[in-house]
Amino acid sequence: MKNLRTTINNWFDKLDGQWRAMPVEKQHRYTLLLFSVYALLSIIVLLKVCYDVAQPDNTLTIEHIENPINRQNKSSVSPQDSINTILKRKMYERQ
């Protein structure tokens, strides 16, 4: 793990050295390009969200959350040693 951390730190140091060796105008151009790409992606996402909201067939259905255990196919044979069966017997006993 320490070797991996050292390798990553060396790689970042090399990239930082390359960035600092680059002329300031080129750094400015790269920064402007990356910001432009970020702004363009943000605008595209906002337009997509606005388009989806403006669609007339948008319906939100609210349903209860179903327990995935209850959805499983239950076998017709009940378990013989189930605690549920024991509790039901006690609940329906005569007193």
MODELLER restraints for C-alpha pairs under 7 A, 6 or more apart:
rsr = mdl.restraints
at = mdl.atoms
